[in-house]
Amino acid sequence: MKAGTQRVAGKIVGINSDERSIVVNDAQKGLQRLHIDKETKFQRDGKAATWADLKVGEKVKAAFRDEGGKVHAETLELEAR
């Protein structure tokens, strides 16, 4: 993880395909909008996952960094099925 990286965990409550962002409802931090870029790594059960695997209601853990007010997801770990 890079310096300044933070973590969030919760259910996906929104997906915006145009912005390539998701909103995660974290029990402690509240709603967090995470932007997905080409460097974001997706994973489920230790295997690669993709943007298409994201679904509203799915539990996710994410590492992210705030770059001038825009929050970029570094990693997204999807709950095992």
PDB file of N, CA, C and O in Angstrom:
ATOM      1  N   MET A   1       0.833  -1.183   0.000  1.00  0.00           N
ATOM      2  CA  MET A   1       0.000   0.000   0.000  1.00  0.00           C
ATOM      3  C   MET A   1       0.876   1.243   0.000  1.00  0.00           C
ATOM      4  O   MET A   1       1.951   1.269   0.599  1.00  0.00           O
ATOM      5  N   LYS A   2       0.397   2.260  -0.676  1.00  0.00           N
ATOM      6  CA  LYS A   2       1.110   3.528  -0.739  1.00  0.00           C
ATOM      7  C   LYS A   2       0.856   4.341   0.524  1.00  0.00           C
ATOM      8  O   LYS A   2      -0.112   4.108   1.248  1.00  0.00           O
ATOM      9  N   ALA A   3       1.743   5.300   0.774  1.00  0.00           N
ATOM     10  CA  ALA A   3       1.549   6.206   1.912  1.00  0.00           C
ATOM     11  C   ALA A   3       0.244   6.958   1.723  1.00  0.00           C
ATOM     12  O   ALA A   3      -0.086   7.360   0.607  1.00  0.00           O
ATOM     13  N   GLY A   4      -0.499   7.150   2.801  1.00  0.00           N
ATOM     14  CA  GLY A   4      -1.766   7.862   2.736  1.00  0.00           C
ATOM     15  C   GLY A   4      -2.948   6.992   2.377  1.00  0.00           C
ATOM     16  O   GLY A   4      -4.065   7.491   2.234  1.00  0.00           O
ATOM     17  N   THR A   5      -2.720   5.694   2.227  1.00  0.00           N
ATOM     18  CA  THR A   5      -3.798   4.779   1.881  1.00  0.00           C
ATOM     19  C   THR A   5      -4.686   4.545   3.098  1.00  0.00           C
ATOM     20  O   THR A   5      -4.198   4.349   4.211  1.00  0.00           O
ATOM     21  N   GLN A   6      -5.990   4.567   2.871  1.00  0.00           N
ATOM     22  CA  GLN A   6      -6.978   4.313   3.911  1.00  0.00           C
ATOM     23  C   GLN A   6      -7.791   3.084   3.523  1.00  0.00           C
ATOM     24  O   GLN A   6      -7.688   2.588   2.402  1.00  0.00           O
ATOM     25  N   ARG A   7      -8.605   2.596   4.469  1.00  0.00           N
ATOM     26  CA  ARG A   7      -9.423   1.405   4.217  1.00  0.00           C
ATOM     27  C   ARG A   7     -10.893   1.691   4.515  1.00  0.00           C
ATOM     28  O   ARG A   7     -11.234   2.540   5.338  1.00  0.00           O
ATOM     29  N   VAL A   8     -11.738   0.957   3.821  1.00  0.00           N
ATOM     30  CA  VAL A   8     -13.177   1.024   4.032  1.00  0.00           C
ATOM     31  C   VAL A   8     -13.729  -0.376   3.787  1.00  0.00           C
ATOM     32  O   VAL A   8     -13.186  -1.128   2.977  1.00  0.00           O
ATOM     33  N   ALA A   9     -14.810  -0.728   4.488  1.00  0.00           N
ATOM     34  CA  ALA A   9     -15.451  -2.034   4.287  1.00  0.00           C
ATOM     35  C   ALA A   9     -16.949  -1.866   4.481  1.00  0.00           C
ATOM     36  O   ALA A   9     -17.392  -1.160   5.387  1.00  0.00           O
ATOM     37  N   GLY A  10     -17.716  -2.512   3.636  1.00  0.00           N
ATOM     38  CA  GLY A  10     -19.166  -2.458   3.753  1.00  0.00           C
ATOM     39  C   GLY A  10     -19.830  -2.934   2.480  1.00  0.00           C
ATOM     40  O   GLY A  10     -19.197  -3.543   1.617  1.00  0.00           O
ATOM     41  N   LYS A  11     -21.127  -2.645   2.376  1.00  0.00           N
ATOM     42  CA  LYS A  11     -21.886  -3.050   1.193  1.00  0.00           C
ATOM     43  C   LYS A  11     -21.843  -1.965   0.135  1.00  0.00           C
ATOM     44  O   LYS A  11     -21.843  -0.773   0.442  1.00  0.00           O
ATOM     45  N   ILE A  12     -21.807  -2.398  -1.112  1.00  0.00           N
ATOM     46  CA  ILE A  12     -21.932  -1.475  -2.236  1.00  0.00           C
ATOM     47  C   ILE A  12     -23.387  -1.041  -2.301  1.00  0.00           C
ATOM     48  O   ILE A  12     -24.284  -1.876  -2.415  1.00  0.00           O
ATOM     49  N   VAL A  13     -23.625   0.275  -2.227  1.00  0.00           N
ATOM     50  CA  VAL A  13     -24.997   0.793  -2.283  1.00  0.00           C
ATOM     51  C   VAL A  13     -25.265   1.564  -3.567  1.00  0.00           C
ATOM     52  O   VAL A  13     -26.396   1.975  -3.824  1.00  0.00           O
ATOM     53  N   GLY A  14     -24.232   1.758  -4.367  1.00  0.00           N
ATOM     54  CA  GLY A  14     -24.412   2.448  -5.635  1.00  0.00           C
ATOM     55  C   GLY A  14     -23.263   2.180  -6.582  1.00  0.00           C
ATOM     56  O   GLY A  14     -22.112   2.051  -6.165  1.00  0.00           O
ATOM     57  N   ILE A  15     -23.592   2.098  -7.878  1.00  0.00           N
ATOM     58  CA  ILE A  15     -22.581   1.916  -8.923  1.00  0.00           C
ATOM     59  C   ILE A  15     -22.900   2.913 -10.025  1.00  0.00           C
ATOM     60  O   ILE A  15     -24.028   2.964 -10.514  1.00  0.00           O
ATOM     61  N   ASN A  16     -21.896   3.715 -10.421  1.00  0.00           N
ATOM     62  CA  ASN A  16     -22.073   4.678 -11.503  1.00  0.00           C
ATOM     63  C   ASN A  16     -21.100   4.302 -12.618  1.00  0.00           C
ATOM     64  O   ASN A  16     -19.902   4.568 -12.530  1.00  0.00           O
ATOM     65  N   SER A  17     -21.631   3.687 -13.657  1.00  0.00           N
ATOM     66  CA  SER A  17     -20.785   3.230 -14.764  1.00  0.00           C
ATOM     67  C   SER A  17     -20.171   4.383 -15.537  1.00  0.00           C
ATOM     68  O   SER A  17     -19.040   4.271 -16.010  1.00  0.00           O
ATOM     69  N   ASP A  18     -20.900   5.503 -15.676  1.00  0.00           N
ATOM     70  CA  ASP A  18     -20.384   6.657 -16.419  1.00  0.00           C
ATOM     71  C   ASP A  18     -19.155   7.248 -15.735  1.00  0.00           C
ATOM     72  O   ASP A  18     -18.178   7.591 -16.400  1.00  0.00           O
ATOM     73  N   GLU A  19     -19.201   7.366 -14.418  1.00  0.00           N
ATOM     74  CA  GLU A  19     -18.079   7.909 -13.643  1.00  0.00           C
ATOM     75  C   GLU A  19     -17.065   6.836 -13.275  1.00  0.00           C
ATOM     76  O   GLU A  19     -15.958   7.149 -12.835  1.00  0.00           O
ATOM     77  N   ARG A  20     -17.437   5.573 -13.451  1.00  0.00           N
ATOM     78  CA  ARG A  20     -16.656   4.429 -12.962  1.00  0.00           C
ATOM     79  C   ARG A  20     -16.359   4.615 -11.481  1.00  0.00           C
ATOM     80  O   ARG A  20     -15.208   4.672 -11.047  1.00  0.00           O
ATOM     81  N   SER A  21     -17.450   4.706 -10.725  1.00  0.00           N
ATOM     82  CA  SER A  21     -17.332   4.846  -9.276  1.00  0.00           C
ATOM     83  C   SER A  21     -18.363   3.970  -8.585  1.00  0.00           C
ATOM     84  O   SER A  21     -19.376   3.580  -9.165  1.00  0.00           O
ATOM     85  N   ILE A  22     -18.066   3.673  -7.311  1.00  0.00           N
ATOM     86  CA  ILE A  22     -19.011   2.944  -6.475  1.00  0.00           C
ATOM     87  C   ILE A  22     -19.166   3.708  -5.169  1.00  0.00           C
ATOM     88  O   ILE A  22     -18.301   4.499  -4.793  1.00  0.00           O
ATOM     89  N   VAL A  23     -20.280   3.464  -4.479  1.00  0.00           N
ATOM     90  CA  VAL A  23     -20.502   4.026  -3.149  1.00  0.00           C
ATOM     91  C   VAL A  23     -20.601   2.848  -2.198  1.00  0.00           C
ATOM     92  O   VAL A  23     -21.401   1.933  -2.393  1.00  0.00           O
ATOM     93  N   VAL A  24     -19.761   2.891  -1.154  1.00  0.00           N
ATOM     94  CA  VAL A  24     -19.716   1.839  -0.141  1.00  0.00           C
ATOM     95  C   VAL A  24     -20.237   2.416   1.166  1.00  0.00           C
ATOM     96  O   VAL A  24     -19.838   3.511   1.565  1.00  0.00           O
ATOM     97  N   ASN A  25     -21.130   1.682   1.839  1.00  0.00           N
ATOM     98  CA  ASN A  25     -21.658   2.102   3.133  1.00  0.00           C
ATOM     99  C   ASN A  25     -20.861   1.403   4.230  1.00  0.00           C
ATOM    100  O   ASN A  25     -21.087   0.228   4.522  1.00  0.00           O
ATOM    101  N   ASP A  26     -19.929   2.135   4.834  1.00  0.00           N
ATOM    102  CA  ASP A  26     -19.094   1.623   5.916  1.00  0.00           C
ATOM    103  C   ASP A  26     -19.769   1.971   7.236  1.00  0.00           C
ATOM    104  O   ASP A  26     -20.185   3.113   7.435  1.00  0.00           O
ATOM    105  N   ALA A  27     -19.882   1.000   8.141  1.00  0.00           N
ATOM    106  CA  ALA A  27     -20.585   1.195   9.412  1.00  0.00           C
ATOM    107  C   ALA A  27     -19.968   2.319  10.245  1.00  0.00           C
ATOM    108  O   ALA A  27     -20.685   2.986  10.991  1.00  0.00           O
ATOM    109  N   GLN A  28     -18.673   2.541  10.136  1.00  0.00           N
ATOM    110  CA  GLN A  28     -18.016   3.575  10.937  1.00  0.00           C
ATOM    111  C   GLN A  28     -17.775   4.872  10.176  1.00  0.00           C
ATOM    112  O   GLN A  28     -17.849   5.952  10.760  1.00  0.00           O
ATOM    113  N   LYS A  29     -17.491   4.780   8.888  1.00  0.00           N
ATOM    114  CA  LYS A  29     -17.142   5.968   8.105  1.00  0.00           C
ATOM    115  C   LYS A  29     -18.306   6.517   7.291  1.00  0.00           C
ATOM    116  O   LYS A  29     -18.200   7.594   6.705  1.00  0.00           O
ATOM    117  N   GLY A  30     -19.411   5.786   7.251  1.00  0.00           N
ATOM    118  CA  GLY A  30     -20.558   6.229   6.456  1.00  0.00           C
ATOM    119  C   GLY A  30     -20.352   5.948   4.972  1.00  0.00           C
ATOM    120  O   GLY A  30     -19.613   5.036   4.602  1.00  0.00           O
ATOM    121  N   LEU A  31     -21.003   6.732   4.135  1.00  0.00           N
ATOM    122  CA  LEU A  31     -20.929   6.527   2.693  1.00  0.00           C
ATOM    123  C   LEU A  31     -19.604   7.042   2.147  1.00  0.00           C
ATOM    124  O   LEU A  31     -19.185   8.160   2.446  1.00  0.00           O
ATOM    125  N   GLN A  32     -18.958   6.212   1.347  1.00  0.00           N
ATOM    126  CA  GLN A  32     -17.687   6.563   0.725  1.00  0.00           C
ATOM    127  C   GLN A  32     -17.791   6.311  -0.776  1.00  0.00           C
ATOM    128  O   GLN A  32     -18.061   5.190  -1.206  1.00  0.00           O
ATOM    129  N   ARG A  33     -17.571   7.373  -1.580  1.00  0.00           N
ATOM    130  CA  ARG A  33     -17.544   7.213  -3.043  1.00  0.00           C
ATOM    131  C   ARG A  33     -16.109   6.921  -3.454  1.00  0.00           C
ATOM    132  O   ARG A  33     -15.194   7.681  -3.138  1.00  0.00           O
ATOM    133  N   LEU A  34     -15.922   5.813  -4.159  1.00  0.00           N
ATOM    134  CA  LEU A  34     -14.606   5.395  -4.616  1.00  0.00           C
ATOM    135  C   LEU A  34     -14.579   5.384  -6.136  1.00  0.00           C
ATOM    136  O   LEU A  34     -15.419   4.746  -6.771  1.00  0.00           O
ATOM    137  N   HIS A  35     -13.626   6.080  -6.716  1.00  0.00           N
ATOM    138  CA  HIS A  35     -13.458   6.075  -8.165  1.00  0.00           C
ATOM    139  C   HIS A  35     -12.527   4.934  -8.560  1.00  0.00           C
ATOM    140  O   HIS A  35     -11.505   4.688  -7.920  1.00  0.00           O
ATOM    141  N   ILE A  36     -12.905   4.259  -9.614  1.00  0.00           N
ATOM    142  CA  ILE A  36     -12.157   3.110 -10.110  1.00  0.00           C
ATOM    143  C   ILE A  36     -11.362   3.560 -11.329  1.00  0.00           C
ATOM    144  O   ILE A  36     -11.924   4.139 -12.259  1.00  0.00           O
ATOM    145  N   ASP A  37     -10.063   3.298 -11.329  1.00  0.00           N
ATOM    146  CA  ASP A  37      -9.260   3.647 -12.497  1.00  0.00           C
ATOM    147  C   ASP A  37      -8.530   2.412 -13.014  1.00  0.00           C
ATOM    148  O   ASP A  37      -8.704   1.314 -12.485  1.00  0.00           O
ATOM    149  N   LYS A  38      -7.718   2.594 -14.044  1.00  0.00           N
ATOM    150  CA  LYS A  38      -7.053   1.453 -14.680  1.00  0.00           C
ATOM    151  C   LYS A  38      -6.070   0.748 -13.752  1.00  0.00           C
ATOM    152  O   LYS A  38      -5.675  -0.386 -14.023  1.00  0.00           O
ATOM    153  N   GLU A  39      -5.670   1.396 -12.666  1.00  0.00           N
ATOM    154  CA  GLU A  39      -4.724   0.793 -11.729  1.00  0.00           C
ATOM    155  C   GLU A  39      -5.404   0.052 -10.574  1.00  0.00           C
ATOM    156  O   GLU A  39      -4.733  -0.623  -9.793  1.00  0.00           O
ATOM    157  N   THR A  40      -6.728   0.175 -10.461  1.00  0.00           N
ATOM    158  CA  THR A  40      -7.453  -0.506  -9.391  1.00  0.00           C
ATOM    159  C   THR A  40      -7.375  -2.020  -9.599  1.00  0.00           C
ATOM    160  O   THR A  40      -7.621  -2.516 -10.698  1.00  0.00           O
ATOM    161  N   LYS A  41      -7.036  -2.736  -8.546  1.00  0.00           N
ATOM    162  CA  LYS A  41      -6.954  -4.200  -8.595  1.00  0.00           C
ATOM    163  C   LYS A  41      -8.204  -4.791  -7.944  1.00  0.00           C
ATOM    164  O   LYS A  41      -8.543  -4.443  -6.814  1.00  0.00           O
ATOM    165  N   PHE A  42      -8.881  -5.680  -8.657  1.00  0.00           N
ATOM    166  CA  PHE A  42     -10.080  -6.359  -8.168  1.00  0.00           C
ATOM    167  C   PHE A  42      -9.708  -7.789  -7.800  1.00  0.00           C
ATOM    168  O   PHE A  42      -8.900  -8.425  -8.477  1.00  0.00           O
ATOM    169  N   GLN A  43     -10.306  -8.289  -6.714  1.00  0.00           N
ATOM    170  CA  GLN A  43     -10.007  -9.650  -6.301  1.00  0.00           C
ATOM    171  C   GLN A  43     -11.207 -10.282  -5.600  1.00  0.00           C
ATOM    172  O   GLN A  43     -11.934  -9.610  -4.868  1.00  0.00           O
ATOM    173  N   ARG A  44     -11.407 -11.581  -5.831  1.00  0.00           N
ATOM    174  CA  ARG A  44     -12.398 -12.378  -5.103  1.00  0.00           C
ATOM    175  C   ARG A  44     -11.773 -13.756  -4.891  1.00  0.00           C
ATOM    176  O   ARG A  44     -11.320 -14.394  -5.841  1.00  0.00           O
ATOM    177  N   ASP A  45     -11.753 -14.206  -3.639  1.00  0.00           N
ATOM    178  CA  ASP A  45     -11.185 -15.522  -3.302  1.00  0.00           C
ATOM    179  C   ASP A  45      -9.738 -15.669  -3.784  1.00  0.00           C
ATOM    180  O   ASP A  45      -9.325 -16.754  -4.193  1.00  0.00           O
ATOM    181  N   GLY A  46      -8.979 -14.586  -3.737  1.00  0.00           N
ATOM    182  CA  GLY A  46      -7.582 -14.643  -4.148  1.00  0.00           C
ATOM    183  C   GLY A  46      -7.364 -14.669  -5.647  1.00  0.00           C
ATOM    184  O   GLY A  46      -6.231 -14.809  -6.107  1.00  0.00           O
ATOM    185  N   LYS A  47      -8.441 -14.535  -6.417  1.00  0.00           N
ATOM    186  CA  LYS A  47      -8.351 -14.552  -7.876  1.00  0.00           C
ATOM    187  C   LYS A  47      -8.779 -13.207  -8.434  1.00  0.00           C
ATOM    188  O   LYS A  47      -9.512 -12.458  -7.788  1.00  0.00           O
ATOM    189  N   ALA A  48      -8.321 -12.913  -9.625  1.00  0.00           N
ATOM    190  CA  ALA A  48      -8.663 -11.646 -10.277  1.00  0.00           C
ATOM    191  C   ALA A  48     -10.171 -11.543 -10.519  1.00  0.00           C
ATOM    192  O   ALA A  48     -10.823 -12.525 -10.874  1.00  0.00           O
ATOM    193  N   ALA A  49     -10.702 -10.361 -10.326  1.00  0.00           N
ATOM    194  CA  ALA A  49     -12.102 -10.055 -10.632  1.00  0.00           C
ATOM    195  C   ALA A  49     -12.096  -8.811 -11.523  1.00  0.00           C
ATOM    196  O   ALA A  49     -11.030  -8.270 -11.819  1.00  0.00           O
ATOM    197  N   THR A  50     -13.271  -8.355 -11.951  1.00  0.00           N
ATOM    198  CA  THR A  50     -13.348  -7.200 -12.855  1.00  0.00           C
ATOM    199  C   THR A  50     -14.466  -6.258 -12.421  1.00  0.00           C
ATOM    200  O   THR A  50     -15.246  -6.566 -11.520  1.00  0.00           O
ATOM    201  N   TRP A  51     -14.526  -5.107 -13.081  1.00  0.00           N
ATOM    202  CA  TRP A  51     -15.586  -4.124 -12.871  1.00  0.00           C
ATOM    203  C   TRP A  51     -16.954  -4.794 -13.014  1.00  0.00           C
ATOM    204  O   TRP A  51     -17.869  -4.495 -12.247  1.00  0.00           O
ATOM    205  N   ALA A  52     -17.101  -5.686 -13.974  1.00  0.00           N
ATOM    206  CA  ALA A  52     -18.380  -6.350 -14.243  1.00  0.00           C
ATOM    207  C   ALA A  52     -18.835  -7.230 -13.078  1.00  0.00           C
ATOM    208  O   ALA A  52     -20.017  -7.564 -12.991  1.00  0.00           O
ATOM    209  N   ASP A  53     -17.927  -7.610 -12.189  1.00  0.00           N
ATOM    210  CA  ASP A  53     -18.278  -8.442 -11.038  1.00  0.00           C
ATOM    211  C   ASP A  53     -18.933  -7.651  -9.908  1.00  0.00           C
ATOM    212  O   ASP A  53     -19.509  -8.244  -8.997  1.00  0.00           O
ATOM    213  N   LEU A  54     -18.854  -6.328  -9.954  1.00  0.00           N
ATOM    214  CA  LEU A  54     -19.430  -5.494  -8.888  1.00  0.00           C
ATOM    215  C   LEU A  54     -20.943  -5.466  -8.984  1.00  0.00           C
ATOM    216  O   LEU A  54     -21.506  -5.280 -10.063  1.00  0.00           O
ATOM    217  N   LYS A  55     -21.601  -5.654  -7.841  1.00  0.00           N
ATOM    218  CA  LYS A  55     -23.066  -5.648  -7.774  1.00  0.00           C
ATOM    219  C   LYS A  55     -23.507  -4.878  -6.532  1.00  0.00           C
ATOM    220  O   LYS A  55     -22.866  -4.966  -5.485  1.00  0.00           O
ATOM    221  N   VAL A  56     -24.599  -4.126  -6.647  1.00  0.00           N
ATOM    222  CA  VAL A  56     -25.180  -3.449  -5.487  1.00  0.00           C
ATOM    223  C   VAL A  56     -25.576  -4.513  -4.471  1.00  0.00           C
ATOM    224  O   VAL A  56     -26.143  -5.545  -4.829  1.00  0.00           O
ATOM    225  N   GLY A  57     -25.272  -4.256  -3.205  1.00  0.00           N
ATOM    226  CA  GLY A  57     -25.588  -5.184  -2.133  1.00  0.00           C
ATOM    227  C   GLY A  57     -24.435  -6.100  -1.772  1.00  0.00           C
ATOM    228  O   GLY A  57     -24.461  -6.760  -0.733  1.00  0.00           O
ATOM    229  N   GLU A  58     -23.422  -6.142  -2.627  1.00  0.00           N
ATOM    230  CA  GLU A  58     -22.262  -7.001  -2.382  1.00  0.00           C
ATOM    231  C   GLU A  58     -21.338  -6.366  -1.342  1.00  0.00           C
ATOM    232  O   GLU A  58     -21.139  -5.151  -1.328  1.00  0.00           O
ATOM    233  N   LYS A  59     -20.777  -7.215  -0.469  1.00  0.00           N
ATOM    234  CA  LYS A  59     -19.819  -6.729   0.525  1.00  0.00           C
ATOM    235  C   LYS A  59     -18.437  -6.616  -0.109  1.00  0.00           C
ATOM    236  O   LYS A  59     -18.021  -7.464  -0.898  1.00  0.00           O
ATOM    237  N   VAL A  60     -17.736  -5.540   0.261  1.00  0.00           N
ATOM    238  CA  VAL A  60     -16.436  -5.266  -0.318  1.00  0.00           C
ATOM    239  C   VAL A  60     -15.525  -4.637   0.732  1.00  0.00           C
ATOM    240  O   VAL A  60     -15.981  -3.927   1.628  1.00  0.00           O
ATOM    241  N   LYS A  61     -14.242  -4.909   0.603  1.00  0.00           N
ATOM    242  CA  LYS A  61     -13.213  -4.225   1.386  1.00  0.00           C
ATOM    243  C   LYS A  61     -12.352  -3.483   0.381  1.00  0.00           C
ATOM    244  O   LYS A  61     -12.003  -4.035  -0.663  1.00  0.00           O
ATOM    245  N   ALA A  62     -12.008  -2.250   0.680  1.00  0.00           N
ATOM    246  CA  ALA A  62     -11.240  -1.461  -0.270  1.00  0.00           C
ATOM    247  C   ALA A  62     -10.122  -0.696   0.420  1.00  0.00           C
ATOM    248  O   ALA A  62     -10.249  -0.265   1.566  1.00  0.00           O
ATOM    249  N   ALA A  63      -9.033  -0.540  -0.303  1.00  0.00           N
ATOM    250  CA  ALA A  63      -7.952   0.353   0.088  1.00  0.00           C
ATOM    251  C   ALA A  63      -8.030   1.513  -0.903  1.00  0.00           C
ATOM    252  O   ALA A  63      -8.150   1.295  -2.109  1.00  0.00           O
ATOM    253  N   PHE A  64      -7.961   2.743  -0.397  1.00  0.00           N
ATOM    254  CA  PHE A  64      -8.099   3.899  -1.277  1.00  0.00           C
ATOM    255  C   PHE A  64      -7.192   5.034  -0.844  1.00  0.00           C
ATOM    256  O   PHE A  64      -6.665   5.044   0.269  1.00  0.00           O
ATOM    257  N   ARG A  65      -7.023   5.994  -1.749  1.00  0.00           N
ATOM    258  CA  ARG A  65      -6.252   7.195  -1.452  1.00  0.00           C
ATOM    259  C   ARG A  65      -7.036   8.411  -1.937  1.00  0.00           C
ATOM    260  O   ARG A  65      -7.724   8.353  -2.956  1.00  0.00           O
ATOM    261  N   ASP A  66      -6.926   9.496  -1.207  1.00  0.00           N
ATOM    262  CA  ASP A  66      -7.592  10.753  -1.548  1.00  0.00           C
ATOM    263  C   ASP A  66      -6.593  11.632  -2.282  1.00  0.00           C
ATOM    264  O   ASP A  66      -5.563  12.017  -1.728  1.00  0.00           O
ATOM    265  N   GLU A  67      -6.904  11.945  -3.526  1.00  0.00           N
ATOM    266  CA  GLU A  67      -6.023  12.792  -4.337  1.00  0.00           C
ATOM    267  C   GLU A  67      -6.755  14.077  -4.673  1.00  0.00           C
ATOM    268  O   GLU A  67      -7.454  14.167  -5.683  1.00  0.00           O
ATOM    269  N   GLY A  68      -6.585  15.064  -3.817  1.00  0.00           N
ATOM    270  CA  GLY A  68      -7.200  16.363  -4.069  1.00  0.00           C
ATOM    271  C   GLY A  68      -8.712  16.330  -4.068  1.00  0.00           C
ATOM    272  O   GLY A  68      -9.352  17.019  -4.863  1.00  0.00           O
ATOM    273  N   GLY A  69      -9.293  15.528  -3.176  1.00  0.00           N
ATOM    274  CA  GLY A  69     -10.743  15.462  -3.070  1.00  0.00           C
ATOM    275  C   GLY A  69     -11.388  14.364  -3.895  1.00  0.00           C
ATOM    276  O   GLY A  69     -12.577  14.095  -3.724  1.00  0.00           O
ATOM    277  N   LYS A  70     -10.647  13.727  -4.778  1.00  0.00           N
ATOM    278  CA  LYS A  70     -11.175  12.604  -5.557  1.00  0.00           C
ATOM    279  C   LYS A  70     -10.572  11.322  -4.984  1.00  0.00           C
ATOM    280  O   LYS A  70      -9.353  11.153  -4.968  1.00  0.00           O
ATOM    281  N   VAL A  71     -11.427  10.433  -4.520  1.00  0.00           N
ATOM    282  CA  VAL A  71     -10.989   9.226  -3.834  1.00  0.00           C
ATOM    283  C   VAL A  71     -10.849   8.089  -4.841  1.00  0.00           C
ATOM    284  O   VAL A  71     -11.823   7.687  -5.478  1.00  0.00           O
ATOM    285  N   HIS A  72      -9.623   7.575  -4.977  1.00  0.00           N
ATOM    286  CA  HIS A  72      -9.320   6.511  -5.931  1.00  0.00           C
ATOM    287  C   HIS A  72      -9.122   5.190  -5.202  1.00  0.00           C
ATOM    288  O   HIS A  72      -8.345   5.110  -4.251  1.00  0.00           O
ATOM    289  N   ALA A  73      -9.824   4.156  -5.647  1.00  0.00           N
ATOM    290  CA  ALA A  73      -9.652   2.815  -5.079  1.00  0.00           C
ATOM    291  C   ALA A  73      -8.365   2.205  -5.617  1.00  0.00           C
ATOM    292  O   ALA A  73      -8.144   2.172  -6.827  1.00  0.00           O
ATOM    293  N   GLU A  74      -7.516   1.722  -4.711  1.00  0.00           N
ATOM    294  CA  GLU A  74      -6.308   0.998  -5.123  1.00  0.00           C
ATOM    295  C   GLU A  74      -6.628  -0.478  -5.289  1.00  0.00           C
ATOM    296  O   GLU A  74      -6.247  -1.104  -6.278  1.00  0.00           O
ATOM    297  N   THR A  75      -7.348  -1.035  -4.287  1.00  0.00           N
ATOM    298  CA  THR A  75      -7.740  -2.438  -4.348  1.00  0.00           C
ATOM    299  C   THR A  75      -9.188  -2.589  -3.901  1.00  0.00           C
ATOM    300  O   THR A  75      -9.661  -1.852  -3.036  1.00  0.00           O
ATOM    301  N   LEU A  76      -9.878  -3.542  -4.494  1.00  0.00           N
ATOM    302  CA  LEU A  76     -11.236  -3.911  -4.099  1.00  0.00           C
ATOM    303  C   LEU A  76     -11.255  -5.417  -3.900  1.00  0.00           C
ATOM    304  O   LEU A  76     -10.983  -6.180  -4.827  1.00  0.00           O
ATOM    305  N   GLU A  77     -11.577  -5.837  -2.688  1.00  0.00           N
ATOM    306  CA  GLU A  77     -11.664  -7.261  -2.384  1.00  0.00           C
ATOM    307  C   GLU A  77     -13.135  -7.607  -2.205  1.00  0.00           C
ATOM    308  O   GLU A  77     -13.762  -7.191  -1.230  1.00  0.00           O
ATOM    309  N   LEU A  78     -13.681  -8.362  -3.139  1.00  0.00           N
ATOM    310  CA  LEU A  78     -15.091  -8.736  -3.108  1.00  0.00           C
ATOM    311  C   LEU A  78     -15.288  -9.927  -2.187  1.00  0.00           C
ATOM    312  O   LEU A  78     -14.434 -10.810  -2.104  1.00  0.00           O
ATOM    313  N   GLU A  79     -16.430  -9.944  -1.490  1.00  0.00           N
ATOM    314  CA  GLU A  79     -16.737 -11.048  -0.592  1.00  0.00           C
ATOM    315  C   GLU A  79     -16.806 -12.371  -1.350  1.00  0.00           C
ATOM    316  O   GLU A  79     -17.305 -12.433  -2.473  1.00  0.00           O
ATOM    317  N   ALA A  80     -16.305 -13.410  -0.725  1.00  0.00           N
ATOM    318  CA  ALA A  80     -16.330 -14.744  -1.341  1.00  0.00           C
ATOM    319  C   ALA A  80     -17.762 -15.196  -1.550  1.00  0.00           C
ATOM    320  O   ALA A  80     -18.652 -14.861  -0.768  1.00  0.00           O
ATOM    321  N   ARG A  81     -17.976 -15.954  -2.603  1.00  0.00           N
ATOM    322  CA  ARG A  81     -19.323 -16.485  -2.889  1.00  0.00           C
ATOM    323  C   ARG A  81     -19.403 -17.939  -2.530  1.00  0.00           C
ATOM    324  O   ARG A  81     -20.453 -18.560  -2.699  1.00  0.00           O
TER     325      ARG A  81
END
